Amino acid sequence: MKALLATLALAGALLTVPAYAFQCPADMAKIDAALQAGTNLSAVQLAEVKRLRQEGERFHKAGNHGESVKVLGEAMDVLGIN
């Protein structure tokens, strides 16, 4: 029973990684579109969004998709997008 539960937990974890992998580029595109459209952010907020965007891309390229989604989500929160 424990082996079955462990197998199911592992399978569930492995299935979420590809979902995050596809979410990262979509989130980066949303951020890029919002920046290109123009924002009412302060210079400090704009710098923070750009830093988070770059950090999210680095995490994505390194295969750390969960962290990438988290960081990109922070950037989208500052921008007021979802």
Beta strands, then each sheet from edge to edge (+ up, - down):
end
